[in-house]
Amino acid sequence: MDNFKNATQFFNALNILFYGFMSGGLIFFLVTYLAFQSNQLEASATELVSIFNYIVPFVCIMEFGLAVFLFDLTAKKIPSMDSLKEKLSTYFRGKLIQWALIESGGLFAIAAYFLTGNQMYALWYLSSVMVLAFYRATPSNFYKYAQLSQKEHRVMENNLEIE
């Protein structure tokens, strides 16, 4: 993502993607939940509950852990980069990967809920939404990982053009 000209555009682009991740799963969840509540949807694979009771928590926790691990690996590279644009691009890619991993565990939980009607899987999805919200990109979070020089910090704080 090299099309941003300043810090505001960068974080606006990240926020649009973040809310896209949040809203896609939430819409699928709400439609599924409301369809079950109004008896318009009937569980078609209730025999899978015994398997999903182990798989859904495992997948969700594994995806949460993998998301944090991979982002930390990416974030460790940021301070050694030469330009602010490289630092921002690396942070951007790291956040996208992190969010995708967290959301994939949540979407798996929604799919299990859709198939079985077991509300425990809906709770796993809601936990993924909370984890995703916790890892939202913010300027202070970027500063924590980037270790900016004074010049780079001034560019970010004053919303100057990023070179």
N, C-alpha and C positions, 0 to 999 in steps of 0.2 A: 504494500500500500504506500506508494510514493506520491500520491496526488494531493496530499495535504500541504497547505501553505503556512499554516501556523498551528499553535497548540489547540486553539478552539476548534478548528476544523478536524484535527486529529481526534480529539476526544468526542466530538459530535459524531464522527464516523463510527468510533468504537461503541458509543452509546446506542446508535441505531442498530448495529449488529447485536449488541447485548439484548436490547428489547425485542429484537426479532427472535433470538433464541428463546427468550422467556415466553413470548406470546404464542409462538407456534405450538409448543407443548401444552401451554395452558388452555388453548382453544380445543385441542384434541381431548385433553382431560375433561374440560367442562362439558363438551358434547357427549362424551362417553358417560360421565357421571349423571348428567341430566337424563340421558336416555335410559339408564338403569333405574333411576328414581321414578321415572314416569312409566315404567314397565314397557317401554318401546323396544328395549334391547334385552335379550335373554342370553345368559352365559352359555357358550357352546362347547366349552372344553373344561368342564368342572373336574374331570379326571386328572387334569394337569396340576391341580392345586398342590398335591403332595410333592411334586417335583419343583414347582415354582416357589414353594415355601423355602427352599434352600437356594435355588438359582437366583431369584430376584435380589435378595439381600447381598449375596456374593457379588453379582454383577455390579450392583450400585456401589457398594463399598470399594470394589476393585477399580471401577471407573473414577470414583472420587480420588482415591489414592494415586492412581496413574496420572490424573489431571494435575494434581499438585506436584508430583514428582517431575513430570515433563516440563511444567512451567518453571520450576526451580532450576532445572538444567538449562533452559533457555535464558532465564533471567541472570544466571551467573556469567553468561557471555556478554551481557549488555555493557558493563562498565569498561571493558577492554576495547570497545569499538571506538573508531576515530570520530565519526560525525554524529551529530544529533539525529539526523535523518535515519542513519543506520540503527541507532538505539531505538528510535520510535518504531521503525519497521519490525525490528526483532521483537519488541514488546507486543506489538500488534499481532504478529503471527503467534506468539506464545499465548496470548489471551484467547485468540480464536481456537487454538487447539485445546486449551483448557476448557473453554465453554462447551466445545463440541463433545468432549469426553464426558463431562458432567451431564450434559443433556442426553447423551446416548443411553446412559444408565437409567435416566428418568423415563425416556421413551420406551425402553424395554419394560419398565414397571407398568407404564400405561397399557402397553400391549398385553401384558399378563392380566391386568385388570379387565381389559376389554374381552379377553378370551374366557376368563373364569368368573368375573363378577366379585372377586374377593377384594374387599376394601383395604386389606392390609397393603396390597400393591399400590393402591392410590396414595396411601401414607408414604410409601417409599418414593413415589413420584414427588409428592409435596416436599419431602426432605431434600430431594435433588434441586427443587426450586429454591429452597432456603440456602443450600450450598452455593448454587449459582449466584444468588443475590449477594452472598458474602464475598464472592470473587469478582465483583463488578470492577471495571477499570476506572480509576480516579487519578487525577494528577499526583496526589500525595503518594499513591501506590507506585506510580511510575518513578517518582523521585527516590523512593525507598530502594528500588532496584538499580536505577541508572547511575547513581553517584556522578551527578553532573558537575561540569566545571562551572566557574562563576559566569563565564560568557554564555554557556548553554542554559544555565539557570535563568539568567536575565532574559534570554530569548523566549523561554517558556513563560516566565512570569509576566513579561510585558506584551506577550502575544505578538512578537515580532515574526517576520518571515523566516522560515526554517530553510537553511542552505544545505 
